[in-house]
């Protein structure tokens, strides 16, 4: 499992001109899945994101989590995070999970993140042509891969 997480002042997802998910201050999570991803990957990533200390404390030091700040969570499935550009200029997504598996993994990930964070997770619509709007706060953008467990 691979995510790109951004600390945002606000973010929203639109499908067909309609807002399907939105948050104020919090985390925008772009998530991709591989065929080999298991429940342990989802659990590890959910816990990591809920506890990731990238929000400022009173001294301005990144020392608080999204749970500590009661920030919002917006998760968007994005298989293109597994793009490979080794051959030529047209990306290959052969490492990304098949859509039916990815959709199930995404749903389980959202449920796990809700459980760990204690709050509802806003989402886009799986497989839809989405427009993601965000105001990056910082900017703070971090890439995390469950295979590396960094």
N, C-alpha and C positions, 0 to 999 in steps of 0.2 A: 504494500500500500504506500502510496506517495501523496503528500499534500503540499500545497503552497498555502501558507496562512498569512493573512495580512491584518495588522491592527488597523481598524478603521474608525473614523468619526461617525460614519454612516455608510450603509450599503443596501442595495436592493437588486432584485432580479425581476426582469420583465419578460413575459412571453406574449407575443401578439399584441404588444402595447399595453398589457395589463400587468400590474405588480402582483407577483405570486409569492414573494417573500421579501421582507425588509427588516433592518435593524438600525438602531442608533449606534452608539459607541459599542465596540466589541470586536469579534473576530469574523472575517470572511475566510472560509475554508474551501479551497478548491481541492477535490479529492479524486484520485484515480486508483484503480484496482487491477491486480494481476490474477491470473488463473490460480496461482499457488497461495494466494492470501487465505488466511484462516482466522478463526475467532480470536486467536491470540494476537494477530496483527491489529484487528479492530479494537480490542481491549487496550492494547498498549498505546495505540494512537489516540484513542479517546481520552485516556488518562493523561497522556502527555499534553494534549491540547488544553484540557481543563485546568491543568496545573502550570502551564507555561507562563512564566513570570515576565511579561513584556509590557505591562502597564505601569506607569509611574506611581511611586508612593509620594508622600508629602514632601520629601526632599528632592523629588524629580528623578529618582533612581528607578530603573525598571525592576520592580520588586514585587509586583502584584499580578495575580492571575485574572482571567476573565470571570472566574467564580468569585474571587475577592471583590471585584469591582461591580459584580452583578451586570456585566456587559452582555450584549446580545451575541448570538451565534447564528451564522448563516452559512449553510453547507451547500455546495454546488458540485455535482459530479462532472468531472472533466478528464475524459480518457486521454486527451492529447498530452497530458503530463508524462506519458510513457512514449513520447515521440522519439524515434531514432533517426538520426540524419547521417549515419555512417556512410551510406551509399547514395551518392548524388544529392539532389536538392529537394526531392519529394520525400517527406517524412513517412516512416513506416510506424504503424501502431501494433505490430505483431505481439508485443509483450502485454498489451492491455487485455483485460478479461473480456470475454464475449458479452454482448449487451445484457442477455438474460441473467448471467452470473453477476455482472457488475451491478445491475439494478438491485439484486438481492443483497449483495455485499454493502451497497450504499445504504439501503434501508436499515440493515442491521447496525451499520456504523452510526447512523443518526440515532437509533434507539439507544445504543451504548453510550453515545455522547450525552443524550438527554439524561440517562441514568446517572452518569458520573458527575455531570454539571448541576443536576437538579433543576433544569429548566428546559423549556421547549426550544427545539432547534428549528429555525426557519430554513426552508430549502427552495431550490428551483424546481423544475419539472424534468425528471430524468429523460434524456433523449431529445428534449425539445430544443429548438433554436432559441437560445436565451440571450438577453442583453443584460450584462452585469454592470451596474453603476456603483462606484465606490469613491469615497473620500479617504484616501490612505492617510493614516495618522502617524506622523513621524518623518518620513515614511519608515514603517517597520514591516518587512516582508521576509519570511523564513520558509525554507524548503526542508521538509522532513520525510524520510523514507524509513518504513518499519523494518526493512532488511538491514539497515545500518544502525538502528537503535541509538542514534546520537542524541 
